[in-house]
Structures are given as structure tokens and as C-alpha cells.
């Protein structure tokens, strides 16, 4: 049922997470004129921001030319989550998956009726948050939802390894796929985006896309399908980038230097395995053309440059031509493209495939090889499994009822 969400317009926005996305969201919302608080459990990631503010700039590429830049001085910068969350209307969670448990468990006792939580990128955090609320006896009337990606491609600018109070936005999404948990809150969740300025390029662009349950949002996260095959199969180029090829450290880009036709074919087969799992569960996921994978920005380009009326990419970066469009990284196998996208994204796909009888040989091979690089077995060591998400004991019918109605 759709609620009147206009009360959010006058309430503070709190951002949980002091990384690139968290800082960018906080600065973006403040530059739009809102009261904004930023929380991080790490003092070093936010130290000095009260004095310097956060400078937001960058090319901010997108089809419609939306741009917002400037130096933002936040209303609160804190390592006390209770202080930051108290009285807030919108709560933005922008953290890597390995930090979900700490942040979400800390947040549950602080929740207040009427708050709306947006998670960028969701990575199954909405399921975790609902699970923790149940375990901790929290019955607050909150709306919880997540997104398949962040509103931007953004990086913290650094000099000689020193991280500056400066975020550079490479592109802004003009559409993002999101969903609430449960889906019965979907109208309210989508309505709340109107009061979240970091989504302005989306709401003023093609608009947010409604996903089909929060599991769809996990499948719609394009990070595993793009990052993992290119990182695992292109690891020799990454590790030889400086010592053999003589290139400047920190300039290797998976998109610019790692992709090739053979890897793109594997990415497409990875994607087809995802689709097969979704069909077995009975949920809809985004449809991508085969040709869309054969570009140096892969299917990511659609987030900020869109497609034509026939579904073809408006912009293609040919594989046979150089391209400096991509973000840099990974710079080692200890990068989130491997350490997050395999034991979280790939592992959940595998577990869902096992549960619903769908073979996933390409995805499984990525888990095996990525684990071998780290001399571990992600099938055994990853805590991310269906029981961890609170859905392990649910059959298909029960799972869909939980996703749609929360019961």
C-alpha cells in the first residue's frame, strides 16, 4: 500500500558508510540542500571532514547531462550510529558486504517508526536486515529496500596513497533497479526516492525500475557477471601490469585492459546461468542482448547512457579499440571484485542453483579458481549461504510468499 512519504522532505538524511559511495551520497544530498549526517565505524575514513567538507566533482557522464558539484559541509560527521540515526527519515547504507553484519546488527535497536532504508548496493543486505529484526524482536514500522547498483561510478581521489576529502564521479546512473523487502512496501519505497537527492539523476532520467523481489535485485547486480570472469581470467595482465609491462602502478583497468571477446563470451554464459536460476524460482530479471556484453563497458553502459527503442545500447565501446572510460582496478587479487563478488555474489547463485536444481558450471568455475588464487575454498569458507540470509529452509512457494508479503 502506497503511503504519503512527503514527511521525508523535512527530515535529516543519514548515510552509513564512509567509503567512496557513502561520501558521494552524503555530499550530493547536502549540495541539494538537505540536512545530512555521515556515520562510519572507522574514524580514519571520516577524520577531518568537519573542517574540510567533501569536494564532489568529476565528469559525471550521463545521457541527460545531469550534474551537481561543489564542496559540501555536512551537518554531522560521527562514529556514533545512535547519534546519527536518531530522528532521521531516510537511512542510506553504502558499505561493502563484509561490513553488513556489524552495521545492520548495530542499526536494528536504533530504528524508528517511519524510517526508510535504502541500500546501495543491496547484495542481500535487505534480507539480512529483516532477519536481524526478527531475531532481535524489533517490530518498528520501517520500509527496507535495496538497489542493484550505486547511483554513480565514483572514486575517492588520492595522492601518493593519501585519501583526499574529494570524490570524483565518473558517471551518474539514469536508471537503477530496486525492490523492497517485502514487495508489499514497494510503492512506498519507490515513492521515497523523490526525497533522496542522490537519486535525482535517476528520477529525472529514465526513472527507477521496479524489480521483482529483492532476490531479483541480487541477480540484477551486474558486478559478479562483469567483474569476476574478467578479474579471474585476466589476472596475468593485472599482476604483470607494472613489473613486466612497465605501466604506472594504479592505472590498470579491468574494463580498459582486461576484457576481450573470449572473456565476454564467458560473461554471457555466466549471465545465462543467472537467468536460469531466476526462472526456476519464478522471478523476473533484466534482459540483456548478447551483443551488449561485447563492449569495454559491458552492460554497465546502459545504467548511464540507456538503450534505443529496440533495446540496443546507445553507446558501445568496441573491444578492438583502446578505451580510457573504465574505472581503474583491480590492483591485486585482494580487491572487492574478487573478495566480495565471488564469496557473496557467486556463492549465493551457486546455492540457489543447488536448491532449485539448476546447474551453474561457469559460476562454479569462477568460485573454484578465485578461491584457488587465495588458497581457500569459498564453498566452505564463505559465510554467505541461504541459511545466513534466513531463507535456507523455505521451499519455492514459501520463499515467494516471504519475498512478496513478508510472511
C-alpha atoms as one frame of an Amber mdcrd trajectory, in Angstrom:
protein
   0.000   0.000   0.000   1.372   3.394  -1.022   1.881   5.834   1.810   2.282
   9.594   1.804   6.063   9.880   2.003   6.229  13.688   1.850   7.200  13.854
   5.532  10.665  12.695   4.463  11.337  16.007   2.738  11.900  17.846   6.031
  13.754  15.072   7.867  17.513  14.503   8.080  19.214  12.001   5.802  21.812
   9.751   7.435  24.442   7.926   5.405  26.047   4.861   6.961  29.458   4.188
   5.469  32.477   6.421   4.882  33.740   4.940   1.620  33.509   6.354  -1.883
  29.771   5.784  -2.340  28.916   6.906   1.201  30.891  10.134   0.915  29.469
  10.846  -2.530  25.876  10.254  -1.423  26.379  12.466   1.622  27.949  15.300
  -0.360  25.374  15.025  -3.142  22.424  15.203  -0.759  23.928  18.114   1.159
  24.613  20.076  -2.028  20.922  19.597  -2.845  20.054  21.490   0.335  19.213
  18.694   2.767  20.340  18.095   6.346  22.856  15.251   6.100  24.687  13.171
   8.676  27.527  10.783   7.873  28.430   7.828  10.075  31.394   5.462   9.847
  32.671   2.981  12.381  36.173   3.899  11.200  37.290   7.294  12.481  40.153
   7.388   9.947  37.732   7.320   6.986  35.903  10.485   8.107  38.557  12.270
  10.156  38.796  15.978   9.354  35.651  16.207   7.246  34.084  18.697   9.658
  36.888  21.093   8.706  37.379  20.327   5.010  33.949  19.223   3.873  33.735
  16.862   0.900  34.550  18.141  -2.574  32.340  16.462  -5.195  33.248  16.859
  -8.842  34.163  14.727 -11.830  32.902  14.300 -15.367  29.584  12.783 -14.138
  28.806  11.343 -17.573  25.154  10.501 -18.283  22.749  10.679 -21.205  20.886
  13.756 -19.945  23.842  15.738 -18.643  22.701  15.867 -15.011  25.449  17.303
 -12.817  25.889  18.535  -9.261  29.263  19.647  -7.934  30.674  21.617  -5.054
  32.129  21.411  -1.572  29.672  20.032   0.965  29.930  20.676   4.695  27.828
  18.042   6.425  25.600  18.675   9.440  27.115  15.787  11.381  30.126  13.510
  10.984  30.133  10.803  13.617  31.328   7.409  14.778  28.238   7.141  16.995
  25.475   5.448  14.988  22.801   6.174  17.597  23.579   9.894  17.416  23.492
   9.842  13.617  20.299   7.805  13.158  18.147   9.486  15.809  15.300  11.395
  14.173  16.438  10.677  10.609  13.876   9.954   7.908  15.971   8.332   5.186
  18.815   5.972   6.038  21.265   5.216   3.245  23.535   2.207   3.749  26.592
   2.304   1.479  29.061  -0.321   2.664  30.765  -3.443   1.291  29.131  -6.783
   2.035  31.733  -7.828   4.609  30.581  -4.934   6.824  26.850  -5.714   6.583
  26.587  -7.781   9.730  28.166  -5.194  12.037  26.282  -2.225  10.584  22.904
  -3.950  10.368  23.015  -5.507  13.837  24.041  -2.151  15.288  21.250  -0.390
  13.404  18.318  -2.634  14.407  17.886  -1.367  18.011  18.081   2.240  16.749
  15.299   2.035  14.166  12.304   4.340  14.498   8.816   4.112  13.019   8.533
   5.737   9.606  12.162   5.452   8.592  13.032   4.287   5.063  16.252   2.382
   4.409  17.952   2.420   1.001  20.893   0.047   0.500  23.471   0.710  -2.253
  24.374  -1.955  -3.423  21.939  -4.336  -1.733  23.942  -7.567  -2.047  21.216
  -9.357   0.002  21.501  -6.876   2.889  17.729  -6.268   2.870  17.171  -9.944
   3.636  19.785  -9.797   6.384  18.242  -6.698   7.953  14.772  -8.280   8.074
  16.309 -11.439   9.536  18.110  -9.477  12.276  14.960  -7.509  13.084  13.104
 -10.764  13.638  15.898 -12.290  15.707  16.234  -9.154  17.856  12.499  -8.660
  18.372  12.320  -5.352  16.516   8.818  -4.520  15.269   9.359  -0.939  14.113
   7.318   0.137  11.088  10.111   0.766   8.595  10.434   0.388   4.835  13.516
  -1.527   3.710  14.787  -1.865   0.169  17.901  -2.138  -1.914  19.322  -1.335
  -5.317  21.242  -3.390  -7.849  23.940  -0.732  -8.090  25.021   2.611  -6.692
  23.778   5.877  -8.217  27.269   6.599  -9.529  30.611   5.266 -10.524  32.734
   7.185  -8.052  36.192   7.116  -6.535  37.929   8.811  -3.621  40.762  10.862
  -5.063  44.181  10.127  -3.573  47.701  11.493  -3.771  50.577   9.135  -3.050
  48.232   6.817  -1.236  46.753   9.623   0.885  42.976   9.687   0.564  41.729
  13.215  -0.048  38.357  14.686   1.115  37.460  14.640  -2.573  35.242  12.312
  -4.596  35.312  12.184  -8.379  32.118  10.948 -10.035  32.829   9.166 -13.324
  29.188   8.667 -14.283  25.671   9.064 -12.883  23.040   6.393 -13.366  19.863
   7.469 -15.162  18.042   4.301 -14.128  18.505   1.810 -11.310  16.637  -1.378
 -10.445  15.365  -1.599  -6.901  12.919  -3.505  -4.716  11.644  -3.551  -1.162
  11.627  -6.415   1.290   8.820  -7.370   1.307   7.338  -6.312  -2.024   4.184
  -5.131  -0.275   6.179  -1.974   0.609   7.240  -1.386  -2.998   5.083   1.653
  -3.770   6.218   3.459  -0.638   9.853   2.538  -1.289   9.770   3.868  -4.831
   7.898   6.998  -3.756  10.614   7.735  -1.188  13.228   8.105  -3.944  11.710
  11.508  -4.720  13.087  12.745  -1.384  16.581  11.261  -1.799  18.723  13.704
  -3.823  21.409  11.152  -4.682  18.728   9.604  -6.918  17.953  12.856  -8.774
  19.735  11.800 -11.980  17.603   8.648 -11.901  14.247  10.220 -11.030  14.872
  12.980 -13.599  16.256  10.487 -16.112  14.602   7.229 -17.117  13.360   6.705
 -13.571  13.855   3.866 -11.085  12.979   0.408 -12.374  10.854  -1.816 -10.155
  12.488  -5.161  -9.549  10.625  -8.403  -8.949  11.521  -9.080  -5.303  14.778
  -8.373  -3.522  16.216 -11.599  -4.966  15.826 -10.053  -8.410  17.965  -7.166
  -7.152  20.679  -9.673  -6.237  20.520 -11.084  -9.761  20.406  -7.572 -11.246
  23.706  -6.659  -9.581  25.993  -6.716 -12.601  29.190  -6.727 -10.541  29.648
 -10.519 -10.334  28.941 -11.166 -14.013  31.287  -8.392 -15.184  33.961  -8.309
 -12.503  34.548 -11.950 -11.722  35.286 -13.531 -15.129  37.350 -10.526 -16.204
  39.323 -10.424 -12.920  39.914 -14.168 -12.668  40.710 -14.802 -16.327  42.613
 -11.546 -16.773  44.706 -11.887 -13.633  48.006 -12.223 -15.513  47.543  -8.841
 -17.199  46.748  -7.246 -13.831  49.698  -8.804 -11.959  52.165  -8.099 -14.807
  50.895  -4.565 -15.411  53.815  -2.778 -13.762  56.561  -5.333 -13.270  56.525
  -6.685 -16.862  54.605  -4.213 -18.995  56.187  -1.222 -17.257  52.935   0.626
 -16.709  52.302   3.117 -13.916  51.032   1.363 -10.752  47.373   2.016 -10.089
  46.435   2.560 -13.740  45.281  -0.955 -14.668  41.597  -1.112 -15.570  39.619
  -4.315 -15.926  37.383  -2.557 -18.445  40.100  -0.873 -20.486  42.728  -3.616
 -20.401  41.204  -6.870 -19.156  38.196  -7.515 -21.375  38.468  -9.477 -24.621
  35.986 -11.398 -26.811  36.633 -14.758 -25.128  36.035 -13.364 -21.644  32.889
 -11.595 -22.882  31.524 -14.914 -24.146  32.081 -16.388 -20.696  30.361 -13.395
 -19.064  27.314 -14.007 -21.241  27.183 -17.697 -20.264  27.530 -16.668 -16.601
  24.537 -14.357 -17.136  22.516 -17.147 -18.767  23.073 -19.321 -15.681  21.723
 -16.487 -13.514  18.632 -16.252 -15.709  18.060 -19.994 -15.489  18.086 -19.843
 -11.673  15.647 -16.911 -11.690  13.277 -18.810 -13.988  13.394 -21.827 -11.673
  12.472 -19.638  -8.697   9.811 -17.770 -10.673  11.135 -14.204 -10.623  11.883
 -11.749 -13.401  15.365 -10.343 -14.001  16.763  -7.830 -16.537  17.166  -8.983
 -20.120  20.438  -8.132 -21.866  21.283  -8.708 -25.503  24.202 -10.981 -26.336
  25.870  -8.112 -28.227  25.758  -5.836 -25.172  28.462  -7.871 -23.441  30.935
  -7.192 -26.254  31.821  -3.660 -25.219  34.573  -2.305 -22.999  31.958  -1.107
 -20.532  29.848  -4.232 -20.965  26.199  -3.906 -19.883  27.162  -1.221 -17.356
  26.847   1.442 -20.061  23.071   1.045 -20.034  22.880   2.428 -16.478  24.065
   5.865 -17.526  23.618   6.041 -21.307  20.490   3.929 -21.829  19.299   1.978
 -24.878  17.308   2.824 -28.007  13.718   1.745 -28.641  14.935  -1.621 -29.938
  16.955  -2.325 -26.790  20.326  -1.663 -28.418  22.964   0.205 -26.425  23.097
   3.915 -27.237  26.865   3.805 -26.728  29.260   0.941 -27.435  32.988   0.896
 -26.681  34.432  -1.572 -29.242  36.742  -4.272 -27.944  39.216  -3.717 -30.784
  39.836  -0.110 -29.799  41.543   1.485 -26.770  39.248   2.992 -24.176  40.026
   5.032 -21.060  36.367   5.113 -19.983  36.611   2.492 -17.257  37.368   2.850
 -13.557  40.792   1.625 -12.515  41.245  -1.672 -10.719  41.570  -4.321  -9.570
  45.153  -3.784  -8.461  45.528  -7.164  -6.736  43.567 -10.327  -6.030  42.655
  -8.744  -2.679  40.235  -6.425  -4.453  36.465  -6.499  -3.885  35.979  -7.609
  -7.492  37.228 -10.973  -6.211  36.940 -10.939  -2.413  33.312  -9.725  -2.427
  31.850 -10.652  -5.773  32.900 -14.316  -5.521  32.157 -15.356  -1.895  28.958
 -13.269  -1.833  27.512 -12.869  -5.329  28.740 -16.063  -6.981  28.267 -18.167
  -3.861  24.587 -17.223  -3.475  23.975 -18.002  -7.153  25.552 -21.406  -6.625
  23.484 -22.147  -3.530  20.249 -21.092  -5.239  21.182 -23.233  -8.214  21.676
 -26.263  -5.980  18.406 -25.625  -4.134  16.336 -25.252  -7.299  18.100 -27.848
  -9.446  19.903 -25.532 -11.877  23.483 -26.427 -12.899  25.920 -23.500 -12.713
  29.228 -24.772 -14.171  30.542 -21.344 -15.272  29.730 -19.686 -11.954  31.145
 -22.651 -10.036  34.389 -22.498 -12.012  34.822 -18.856 -11.006  34.358 -19.791
  -7.334  36.919 -22.595  -7.657  39.543 -20.504  -9.460  39.065 -17.388  -7.350
  39.351 -19.496  -4.207  42.471 -21.221  -5.533  44.132 -17.835  -6.042  43.548
 -17.185  -2.339  44.393 -20.770  -1.383  40.950 -21.247   0.100  37.672 -22.960
  -0.746  34.907 -20.361  -0.936  32.278 -23.096  -0.997  33.348 -23.883   2.569
  34.694 -20.596   3.944  32.077 -18.087   2.737  29.513 -17.375   5.431  27.119
 -16.289   2.704  24.618 -19.070   2.212  20.833 -19.307   2.176  20.612 -20.047
   5.898  22.683 -16.936   6.615  20.136 -14.901   4.662  17.267 -16.505   6.572
  15.730 -18.300   3.569  17.505 -21.659   3.616  14.595 -23.697   4.947  11.991
 -22.177   2.636  10.577 -24.059  -0.312   9.764 -22.200  -3.527   6.192 -21.318
  -2.535   7.169 -20.265   0.963  10.106 -18.224  -0.357   7.952 -16.291  -2.812
   5.360 -15.605  -0.106   8.106 -14.235   2.129   9.557 -12.076  -0.649   6.203
 -10.656  -1.708   4.358 -10.387   1.612   6.971 -10.872   4.353   5.185 -13.906
   5.783
